[in-house]
C-alpha cells in the first residue's frame, strides 16, 4: 500500500478536469482541476488522500504538488479557458507568488488564466489573506470562493476578500424548481454578485429541472454532472436545451437577424495598418480580431489604439506590434440563437469598463458578425412596450392580442400543434369564501406551474384573464408534462385551504342561484384540440372547437385533460 512519502516523492497524483460553462456564449469559461491519489489504493479518493495528508501534517505540501501537476497537465492537454485550482487558506498563505508566476511562465500559462479557489473557512487570517490576494491580483491571478453558503462565514469571506468568482454550494439548487424560497435566495445572491462585479458560478448542476430553473433566473456560469463529469481528458459538452419562458419569448428577434458585416483583423495584423483603417473611416469605432479558424478572440477599439499612438514615441512603440497586443481579450460575445431579452441581460451583467456600442455574434463558436447595442435596445424597447400593452397584469403572461397572433402564426407555419384551454373548476365559490387576494394567489400558482411544466421552447402560454389560460403546444411530450403539472397542482393546493375545508374535501358556498351548496376541491380543467396541415380548419373554427373541448373537460372530475376526438385522459 502506498504511503504519503511515496505518493509525494513519485508525484503519484492523477488530475481530472471538470468544465465550467458560459451559458450566454455557449463556451468554456474554464476547467476545475480535481486531484486523486494512486489508482487501486485506499487513497484514490480525494477525501482519503487529503485526510491522510492532514493527519501527517503535510497538507500544504500535498496541495502545492497538486497545483504544479494541475498546471502541467492543463497545458499538456491545451484545454480552453481558465484553470481553477483548489487551495486551503493555509496553502494560500504559504504561496510564494513570484515563484508561482515564474512557474506559470515556464509552463506557458498566462497568469490571467489561473484562478485560485479558496476551499475552507478561516478565522484569524483575514489580513494575511487579503495581502496574499492583493499580490495574486497584481500578478493577474484571480481568486474564487468555493462552496458559498456551505458555512455561516461564507458571506463574510466574500466581503473580506472581494473575489473575482464565487461558487454557490449545491445545497441551494437542490429542488430549486420546486422551492420558491430557494429561488428567491439564489436570485438575491445573483443580484448581489452583479452589483459587486463578481462572477457567479453554480456548482453541482445535475438535472434538467435544476438547469431550467437556473436558466429562468438568468444564471450565466454552470458546473456539474449535467454538463460534464471530472475526467482526465474532458469530453465535448452536450448542451442541455435552453428553456424559453413560455410567455411569447420565442417571438423575439434572434441575434442572427441583427448581424452587421464588418472588416475583420487577424491577431498578427500590425497596429500601424489598423491605425490607418481607423484614420480612413471616422465612423469605424472597433474591429473584431478573428483567428484563421474563425474564432473571435478580441476587439481592437479605436479610442484605445489612437490613445497609444498619441503617446510620446507612440508610433515607434506600437506601429509594428501585432494587434493582439492592444486588443480587448474579453469582448462581449453572444450566441446567434439568443434573443434580445437574453442578450440584454448578458450586457447588464458584463463588467467591462470599456463596453461600447458593439458586441460579437457567434454561431457554434465561430464568428458571424457584429451586433449593435443601439439596435438591440430598440428591439428590446419595442418588445417591452408590446408586452406592457398586451400582457396580463397579474401573471405578466401574453393576453388576448398576442394569443390570437400566436395562433394565426402557428397555422401560417403549417406545422402540427395542439391548442389547450385551461380553466379552474369551482373557482368562483372559492373566491367568494376565501377572498380575491387568495384567488389571485391561486391564479398566479397556476401560471407558475404552467411555465414550469409546459414552458419548453416553441410552446406558448397565454392568459385570457381570470382563471382562463390558453396553451399552444408544439414541444413533443406535452402529454407527460400536463400529467406532471396536474399532479403537482393536486399536491400543493392543500396550502390554499383551511384545514377543516381540506379534511372535508371542499367548501360550502352559494351557487349561481343563491342556494347553499358543497363545492369540491379546485381542479384545473384542460380541453385540447389538435391541428395539422391540410385539415382546412381556420383560427376562428379552431377557437370554437376549443370552447367545446373546454366544456367537456369541465364535466370531468379527477381527469388530467380532455382531448377532442381522443376522449378524456385519466391521471
N, C-alpha and C positions, 0 to 999 in steps of 0.2 A: 504494500500500500504506500502511495507517495506521501512524503512529509512536506511540510511547508517549506523547509530548507530546499528540498529537491525541486519543488514547484517554482520557487523564486529563482534558484540557480539556473534551471533549464528553461525559464520563461514558458512553462507548460500551461499557458493560458490560451483559451480559444475565444476569439472575439466574434460576436454576432452583431448584426446591424438591423435595426427596425426603422422603416421610413417614417418621416413626419411630413405630412402632405399639406399643400396650399390649395384649398378647395376653390378659391376665387380664380386662380390662374391655372389650375389643374397641373401643377408642377410639384417637384420635390423641394420642400424647404430645407430638409437635411435628413440625417440619419443618427439615431442614438446608438452608441456603442454599448454592448452588454457583454460582460465578461463571464466565462465559465471555466471551471477547473479541468483537470485531466479527465478524459473520457473513461467511462467504465470504472470510476472510482467514487468513493463516498463524497468527494469534494467537487464533483462536476457541477452541482447546483451552485448558483451564486450565493445563496443563503449559507450553505455549509462552508463554502470557501472563505467567505468573509468572517463568519463566526470563528473559524479556525485561526485566522489572522488576528482577530480581536483577542482571542484567548492567549495568543502568543505575543500580544502587544506589538504587532508588526503590520497593523492595518495601513498606515501611511505608506510603508514600503510597497505593499501589495498594490495599493491604488496608483502609485506612481508608475509601477510596471504596467498596469492595465492601461494607463493613459498613453504611455510610449507605444505599446503594441496596437492600441486603437488608431493612433495617428499613422503608424506604419502601414497597417492593413487597409485603412481608409484610402490612403494614397495608392497602394498597390492595386486596389480594385477600381480606382478612378471613379469613386462614387460622386453623385451630384450633391450640390448644396452644402450645408454646414455640417460639421461634425459635433454632436452633443456627447459629452463625456461626464459621467457621474463622479463627483468627488465629495467626500465628507468635509465638514468645517475644518477638522484637524488637517486634512490633506491640503485644503486651500491655503490655510495659514502656513503650511510648510513649503508652498511653492516658491521656487526661485524663478521669478517672472522673466528675467533676462535670459536665463538658461532655457526656459520653455520657448521663448521667441527664437532662440538660436536653433533649437531642435526642430521647430516648425519650418524654419528657413531651410534647414538641411534636408528635410523630407519633401520640401517643395509645396507646403501647405500655407496659404496666406493666413496671417493671424486673424483676419476678419472672418474666416470661415470656422473658427473654433468657438464653441460655446461650452463653458464650464457649468454643469448642473450641481447646485448645492443640495445635498441629499439628506441632511439631518438637521435637527434643531441645535440651537446654541443659546447660551445664557449670558456669559460674561465676555464674549469675544467680539462684541459689536464693533468697537472702534478699530480693532485689528483687522477684522474682515472688511470693513469699509476701506481701510488703507490698501489692502491687497486688491479689492475690487477696483479701486481707482487706478492702481498700477496695471491691472489687466486691461481696463478700458483704454488707458493711454497707449497700450501696445496693440489695441484693436480687437482684443479678445472679449467676447460678450459673456454675461452672467445670466443664468436661468435659475429659478427656484423650482425644485421638484416637489410634486405631491402637495400643492397648495390646498389647505383645508384638512390635511391628514392629522394636524395637531393644532392646538389653540394658538400657537405663536406664529402661524402662517402669515397672517396679515401684518404682524409686527415685523417679520423678516422682510416682507415686501416693502414696508415703509423704511426700514433701516437701510436696505441695500439698493433700492430702486433698480431692480434688474431689467435687462432688455427683454427677457422672456419669463413668463410664469407658466407652469404646467399644472392644470387642475386635476386633483385626485379623482380616480374613477368612482369613488363613493358617490359623488354628486351627480353623476349621469346615469346611474343605475335606475331603471324605471322612470327616467325623465319624462317619457312620453305619457306616463300615467299620473304624474305628480306635479300639479301646478305650483306648489311651494318650491320644489327643486328648480323648476323652470325659472321662476321669479328670482331665485337666489343666483343661479348661473347668469341670467341676464344682467343682474346688478353687478356681478363681478366683471362681466364683459364690458359694461359701460365704464366701470372704474378703470379697467385696463386701457380702454381707448382714451380716457381723459389723461392718464399718466403716460401715454405713448409706450405702453408695454405690450408686446405681442402675446396673445392669449392662446395657449395650446391645450387642447382637451385630450387627455390620455385615456386609454382603456376602452376605445370605441369598438364594440364587439357585435352589435346587432343593427339591422336596418332600422328598427324602431328608434334606437338611440341616434343613429345618423340623421334620420329625418327630423327628429325633434331638435337636434342641434343645428341643422340647416335652417329651420324656421327661426331660430334665434339669431342667425347671421354669423355663426362661428366660422372662422376662416381656416384655422390650423388644427389638424387632427393627427392622432397616433393611436394605433390599436390593431387588434387581430383582423378586423373587418377590412383594413387597408393593407396590411402586411404583417406577417409574423417575423420575429427575430430569426435571421438566417445568416450563415456565413457569407453567402452572396445573395443580396436582396433580389427578389423576383419583381418583374414589372407589375405596377399597381393596376388592378382591375377596379375602376371607379364604380362605387355604388350609384344607383340612379339619383339624380337631383330631384328633390321633391318640390314641385310647384305649390303655391299656396292654395290653389283651387279657388281663387277669387277673381278670375279673369286674368290672372298673372300671365298665362300663356299667350294673351292677345298683344302683349307689349312687343316693342321692336327689339329683335336680337342685334347684337353688336355687329354682326357681319353686314348688316344693312347700313351701318354708319362708317364703313371703311373709307378712308381717304388715301388714295395713292400718294406716295411721297418718295423723293430720291433717298436711296439708302447708302450707307457707308460700310466698307469693310473695316475690321478692327485695326488694320495696319495702314490705313489711309493717312498720309501726312497731314498734320494740323494746318499747314500752310494752304493746302488745297481746300480744306473745309472753310478756312477763313475767307478765301476768295469766293466760295459759293455763297456765304452769308453776305459778303460785300456786294455781290451782283444782284441779290434778291433781298430787299429790305423786309419783305413780308414773311421771310423764312425765319422762324424762331427756334426750331430744333430739328435734328435729323436722327433717325434711328441707326444704330450700329448693328449689323447683321453678319453672322458667320457664313462661310460658304455653304454650310449645311442648312441655312435658312432659319437659324435660331437667333432671336433678338437678345442681345446681351447688354445693351445700354442705349443711352440717348446723349448726344452732344448738344448742349444748349448754347444758343447764340450769345447770351449775356456773359456766360462764364468764359467762353472762348475769347470774346473780344476783351474782356477784363484782363485775362492773362496776357494777351498781345499788347495791351496798353501799358503793362508794367515796364519798368526800366529794363532794357535788354530783352523785352518780351519776345520779339521776333527771333532773336538769336537763340533764346532758351527753348522755344516751343515749336518753331516752324517745322522742324524735321521730326519732331516726336510723332508717334502713332496716335491716332485719335482715341484709342482705348485708354491712353494715359490721362486724358482730361474728361472722359465721358462720365455720366452718372451710371454707376454699375447696378443700381437698383431702381430702374424706372418702373412706372406703373404698367403692368401688363394684365390684360383680361382676356378670357376665352371668348371666341366669336359667338358661341351659343348662349352666353349670358344675356339677360335683358337689362333694361335701363334701371330697374329697382336694385337688382343685384350689383350692378357696376357702380351706381351712385353710392351704395353702402360701402363698397370697396374704396371709393375715393375719399369718403368721410374718414375711414379708418387709416388711410395712408398717412404715415408720419413724416414724410419728407418736407423740409422747409422750402424746397425748390419746386414743389408741384406747380406745373404751369397749365397751359390751355390744351395740351395734347397728351395722349396716352397710347400705348402699343396694343394692338389687337392681334391675337394669335389664334390659330386653329390646330389642335392636336400638337401643340408645342412649336409650330412653325409660324414665322412672321407672315401676317396677312396684310397689314396696313396700319395707319394711324387713325385714332379716334379723336374727335373734337369735344372738349368738355362743354363748350357753349351749345353744341348741337345736342349733346346728351341731356343737359339741363333743360333745353327747350322741350325735348320729347318727354322728359320726366314731369315737367310742369303741366304739359298738356294732359298726360295720363292722370295726374293727381286731380286736376280740375274736373276731368270726366268722372273719376271715381267719386269725388266730393258731390258732384251733381246728381249722380245716379245710385250711389251706394246706400244701403240701409243703415240708418244712423246707429242702430243698436249693435249689429253684428259686423258692420262695415263690409258685408258681402255685396256683390253686384245686385242691383234692384231690377225693376221691370224692363227698362230700356236695354241694358246690356244682356239680360236674359233673352229677350227677343232677338237681339243681334247675334248672340251666340248660336241660337237655334237656326236662324237663317243661314249663318255662315257654315254650320255643320252640314246642312242639306246641300249647300252650294259646293262643298268639298267632295260630295259623292262618296263618303265613307260611312260604313255601318256604325251605328251608335244606338244607345238606349237612353230614353228620357224618363226621369223619375219625378214624381210629385210626393213630397213628404209633408205629413200633417199630423199633429198630436191629437190623439183621441182623448176626449173628456177634458180638454184644456180650459174651456170657459168656466165650468164649475170649479175647477182648481183655482182659477184666477179669482173667482167670487169669494172663495173660502180663505185663500192664503194671501190675496192682495196682488197688485200689479208688479210690485218690486220683486216678489218671489217668482211671479210669472215670467218677468224679463230674465231672471237668472236661469230659468229652465230653457227659455229660447236661446240664450247665449250658450248654455250647455250643449244643446242640440247642434248649434253651429260649430262649436269646438269639436264635437265628435265627428261631424261630417267632414271637417277639414282633416282631422287626424286619420280617419279610415278611408276616405274617398278623395283626398286631395292630391292624388297622383297626377303627374304631368299628363296633359291632354284631357283630363276631366275638367268639368266646370261645375261650380256650386254657386247658386243664386238664392237670394232671399226675397220672395214676393212681398212679405210683410207678415206681421203677427207670427203665427206658428207654422207658416207655409214656406217650404223650400223647394227649389227646382234643381235637379241634378242632370247634367249631360255627361253620360259615361261612355268613354272610348277606351279606357285603360283595361286590358284583359284581367280577368279575375275579380271583376267588381262584385260578383255574387258572394264570394267568400268575405269580402270587405264589408258588405252590408250585414251579413250574418254576425261578424265580429263586432260591428258597431252597435247592432241591436242588443247583443249580449252585454256589452259594456253599459249601455243605457239602462237596461233592466237591473244591472248590479248597482249603479250609482244613484238611481232615482230614490232610493231609500232615504238619502240625506236631505231630500226636499219634502219629506213628510214628517208630521209629528208621530211619535212612537205609537200612540193609540190608533191613528189612521193607518199606519203601516201594518200593525197587527190585524186590523180589521180588513185589510186588503182594499181599502178605498175610503171615500169620504161621503158624507151626507150633505146634499145641497139641493137647490131648486132647479128643476128643469126649465125648458123654454116656455112652458105653460104655467110656470109659477108653482108647480107641485113638488113636494119633497120627494127626493129620490136618492138611491145609493149609486154612486159612480165608482167603477173600478179604478185601479191604479193606471196612471198615464201609460200609453203605448204610442209608439211612432208608427203611423200607418204609411206604407210606401207602395204606391202603384206605379208600374212601369209599362212602357210600350217600346217596341223596337222599330227601327227604321233602317232600310237598306236601299242601295241604289236600284233604280228601276221599279220601285214599288208604286210610284206615282202619287204619293201622299205629300200634300203641301204642309207648310208650317202651321197654318190655321187648322187643317184637318187633324194634324198630329196633336195639337193642343186639345182639341175636342176629345180625341181618343184618350188622352192622358187624364182628362177630367173624369171620364168613366172608370178608368183604372183606379183612380184615387178613391172614388165612391165604393168600388168593390173592395179595396184594401181596408177601408174604414169599417166594413161589415165584419171583418175578421177579428179574432182575438188570439193573441199569442203566436201569430204568424210573423215571419220576418218581412215578407213583401208579397205583393200580387203582381204577377207578370201577365199582362193581357195576352190571351191565346195560350199562355203557358199554365195559368191557374195559380193558386196560392202556393207559397213555399214555406214550409214549417221550419221553426228554429231547431 
